[in-house]
Amino acid sequence: MDQQTPLPIQTSAGVPVVGDEITEADEAIFRQIISVGLTSGQISEIVSPPVSYPRQRHVLAVHWHPEYVPMELVIRRLGVMFPSLETSLIIPTQHNEIMCHCGYAGVEVDCYSKGFNQKVQLLLHFRQEKIVNAHILKNMLRHTYQYRSSQLLDFIHTLVTPNEHRLRLAARNTGAGSDIIAFVRAIVKKVGTLLDRHETEIPGIMIRNKLLRNFFDRLRPVYGDTVIDRAQAFLQAVKVIVKADFSLKHFYRASEIIEEARLHGAGIVVPHPEQYWPILLADYDVDGYEVWNPQSRRYTEFLISVLDKKNRCAGPSARRLMIFMGDDTHMGEKTLPANERNREKAEREVGYQPAWEDLNIHNALVAAGWNRQSVIREYALRIGG
């Protein structure tokens, strides 16, 4: 154990009592988890994927997040994964922040759908030159980015103040006792202090709910897996409650985002179908819908049939709604120590969407007149590629 780390005092339930003092070890952990620099080992792991798909010749990747991993490393990884690549459409979609690659620009935007009173997300894709003067849209995204980041502060405030109602609900949902609650609150209070102390040094992309999860994971050598696992379960339950209560009134409406994006030639896709497929009923001006991603698989064939039916009813001269699949890869997850990763997220790969080859889904796609290659070709044309 690091000599700077105080020995935890055990309660009768085996959960440590955490002091208020911020130690050098706490500072070191905080600096580690807010760092966006990559070590040689992390770089080596990024450019050396454990699998490759030599039979896949077409790559569609329009829903994924580089986070703090440089684009050139992601492209090197894709070169290893898809050695037989012939055609591709690869556009990064960072949350509420435009990023560019190879003449294209993309972003995943949080917004509000008044029609069914829920936060939704939209994928916007552009030719890079078309967003140079998109000042209003960029201001809208900047506001959304800052507002979305404020959820971390609400998360911390809920635990430190505390919000007794939320904590009681989270405790009831997880079976957490007062000892675990006290343990979590003490550590979160330290993280809040460290955030204030290092406010000007923290990269914006690190101001997110995941920061708390990562801090607790770095404490496993000190407090052990059992205690940290219990703490993480309670922390996750609190996060779910905070997200559910997060006010929607400061998000731009989906229709406002769509209108502004269209002024700059955007292609627009609705992701995460399982979370809010009723948005199909809103008839938004979009190019298509994501029918599958790693966390949204349940309604794939149903969504394909719905889109096919809408296209048939619209008539031959109408612009067809397109069918997309997204891998929703978060590249930052691959840079974490193996024991700290969200395994399901870490296994996602940019451009890998096995549902295209699923026999039942493939048949539904054939009936609807789409495949991965035709989506790449058609969507690139729509956004000026």
N, C-alpha and C positions, 0 to 999 in steps of 0.2 A: 504494500500500500504506500502511496506517495506520502512522504513525511509531512507535506502541507495539508493532507486530508485528515481532519479530526476523526478520531475513533467514534463511531456512532454509539449513542447510549440506547440500550434496548428497553422497551416497555415490556410489560408482562405479556403482551400479545406478540412480541417479537418484531415489532415495527419500530425503527429507530426514531428518536427525538432529534430533530434537526435544529441547530442553533441559528441565530440571526446573522452571525458574522459571515461576510463574503470572503472566502479564502482565496489564496493564489490558485488553488486547484479549480475553484469555481470560475475564476477569471480565465484560466487556460481552456477549460471546456467551452466556455462561451465563445472565446475567440476561434476555437476550432469549428464550431457549428455555424458561425456566421461567415466563415471564409469561403470565397468563391475560387480560390486558387486550387489547382490540381497538382498532386504529387506525381512523380514519374510512374509510380505503381498504379495510380488511378488512371493516368493517361494510357498506360499499357493495357489495362483492363477494358477501357472504352474502345480502343482500336482493335481488340482481339475478342470478338464475340464468340461464345461457346458453340454456336450453331451456324450453319450456312444453308442456303436454299438454292442450289445450282439449277434447279428446274424452273424457278420462277424468273420469267423474263420481263415482267411488267411490274412496276412498283408505284402504287398510289399511297401517298403519305401526306394528308392534308388535315390531320388532327393529331398533333403531338407537340411536346414541350421540351425544347432544348434546356430550359432553365439556365444554369450557369456553365453548361458544357459547350465549349466553342464549336461552331458549326463545322469547322474543318475536321474536327475529330469525329463528329457524327457521320460526315460523308465518308471518311476513311472506314468507319465501321460498316456502313452500308455497302461499300465496295467489296468487303470480305463476305458479307452476308449474301449478296446477290451478284455472284461473279458472272452470270450470264445476262446481265441487265441489257435490255434493248430500248425500252421506253419507260419514262417515269414522269411523275408530277410530285415534287417534293417541296412542300411549303410549310415552314414552322408556324405554329399557332400558340405563342406564349399567351398566358392569361393577361388580358387587358393591356398588352404591350406589343406594338407592331415589331416584327422581326423580318429580316429579308434573307433570301437565298436565291442565287442564280437568276436574278431578274424578277423574282416574285416576292410578295410580301403577304404576311398573314397574321391573324390575331384571333383569339377566342375571347369573346366579350360577354361579361355578365350584364344582364338587363332584366327588365320587368315586363311580364305579359299581363296586361290588365284584364284580358279576356278570361283567364282562369286564375288570376290573383296569385302568381307564382313567379319566382325568379327562374329565368331560362338563360341559356347560353346560345350564342350564335358564332359560327366560324365565318370570318370574312377573309377573302383572298383577292389579291390585286396583282396587276403588273406593277413592278416597283416604281416606275416613273410616274404612275398615276397618283401616288400618294404624297409626292413632294410638296404640293400646295394644299394638302388636305388638313388645313389648320383647325377647322371646327371639329372634325372627327378626332383629331389627335388630342384636342382639349377635352372632348367627351371621354376618351379613353384614359387620359391622365386623371380626370376626376374619378372615374370608376376604379382605376388602379388604387388610388389613395383611399377611397371609401372602402373598397374590399379589404385592403391591408388593415384598416381600423378594426376589423373583426378580432385580430389577435389581441388588441388592447381590451376589447370587451371580454374576451376569454380570460385574460389575466385579471381584469377587474372583478369578474364574477367570483373568482377564487380568493382573491386577496381582500376584497371589501368586507365581507363576502355577500353574495346574493344567496340568502338562506334557502329561498324557494327552489332555485335551480340546483343547489347542492343537495338538498333533501331528495329531490327527484332523481338525481344521478346516483345517489347512495342507494335509493330504493331499487333502481334498475340494475345495480351491480352488486349489491350486498356489502358495499364498503362500510367499514366501521369508523368510529371517530378517530382511531389511530391513523388509519390510511388517509383520511381527509386532512388531518393535521399535518401529516408528512407531506402530502401533495401541496398544500397551501404554503408551507414553509419554503419549499423549493421554488414554487412559482413566484413567491414574493422576491426571492433572490434574482430570478430571471427578470422580473419587472424592474428591479433596481439596476441590473446590468444593462438592460435596454436603455434606460434613461441615461446612464453613465456614458454609454458608447453610441448615443443616438447618431452623431455625425459620421461615425465610422461604418455603420451597418449598411451593406448593399440592400437596395430596396427589395430585391427578390427574396431576401431572407426574412422580411417582415411578414410572416405567415404562421398559421396555426401549427404547422409541422415543427417549428422551432422548439416548442415545449416538448413534443415527443422526442426530438433528437437530444435535447438536454438530459432528459430522464434516462434515455438509453445509455448515455455516456457515464451514468452513475452506477451501472451494473457491477463493475469491479469493486465498488465501495459497499453497496448495500445488498447485492445479490439479486439473482433473477426473480425469486419468488416475490420479494417486496416490490421490485420495479414492475413486474407483470401486473400485480394488483393495483399499483398506482396508475399504470397506463390504462387499465380497464376503466378506472374511475375517471381519469382525465379524458378519455375518449367519450364517455357518456356525457360529461360536461360540455365537450365540444359540440356534440350533436344537438344539445339543447340550445347552446348559444347560436349555432347556425340557424336553427329553426326559428329563433326569436329575432334574428337579425332583420332590421327594418328594410323593407323594399322601397320605401318612398324616395330614397336618394339615388336609386338606379335610374338610368334613362329607360324609357319605354322601348320595347323591341321595335315598334314601328318607327320611332325616331332614329334609332341606330340604322335600321334598314334604309330609310330614306336618305340619310347622309352618306352611307356607304355606297349606295347606287349612283350618287352624283360623281363618284370617282371610279366607276366601272367595276365595282366589286362583284365577285361571285359570293353567294351566301348559302350556307349549309346549316341545317339544324342538327346538332349532335345529341348524344345521350337519349336515344328514343325511349328507352325503358322508363326514364325518369319523367318525361313529359310528352309522350306521344299525342295526347289530346291537342297539342299545338297544331296538328294536322287540320283541325277544324277551324283554325283561325284564318286560313287562306292567306298567310303572309306572302309577300313578294320574295320568295326564295328560289334558289336553283334546285335544291334537293334536300334529302333527309338521310341521315345516317341510320342504317337499319341494323347495324351490328357494331359493337366494340367489346373489349374484354369484360366490361362490367355491365353490358346491356345486350343480352343474347336471347332473352325470353321471347320477344315478339318479332324476330327477324323475318320469318316467312309471312307472318300476318302483315307486317309493314310493307313488304314487297308487294303483296297482293293489293293493299290499299292504294299504294302509289300507282300501280299498274291500272287499277280501276279508275283513279282520278284522271290519268292520262288518256285512257280510252274515252271517258266521258267528255273530256275537253275538246276532242276533235283533232283531226290530223294537222291542222294549221297552227295549233297552239304550241307554245314552247313546253317541252316535256319536263316533268319533275324527274330529277336524276336520283339514282340510288348510290349511296356512299357507304363505305365501311371505314372505321377509324381505329387505329391501334391505341390511341390515347397514352402513348409512352411518355413517361417523365424521366428524362435522362439523368437528372440529379440523383434519383434513387439508386442508380448503378454505381455511384461514387461513394456511397456509405459503406462502412464496414459490414461484412456479410451478416453478422448477428443483429444489426440494427435496421436492416432493410425490411420494407413491406414486401414480402416474398411475391405476392401476386403482381404488384406493380413493377417490381424489379425484373420480372420475367417477360414483360411486354417488350416488343421490338418495333422500331420504326419501320413501317412498310409491311409488316407481317400480319396478315388478316386471313387466317385459315378458313374462315367461313366461305370465301370465294370458291374453294375447292370442295366444300361439303356437298354431297350428292343431292340431297333434298333441296338445299338452298340454291345450288347451281341450276337445278331444273326450274325453280321459280324464277331465277334471273333470266334464263333463256326465254321463258314465256313472256317476261316483261320487256325483253329486248335489250338487256344490258349485260356487260361483263367488265372486268377491270380495265381492259384495253380501251373499250369504247368510252368508258367514263373519263379516263385520262385524256383521250383525244377531244371529246366534246367539251369537257370543262375547261381545258386549256384554251379552246377557241372562244368560249364565252368570256373569259377574263383577258382575252387579247393575246394569248400565247401563240 
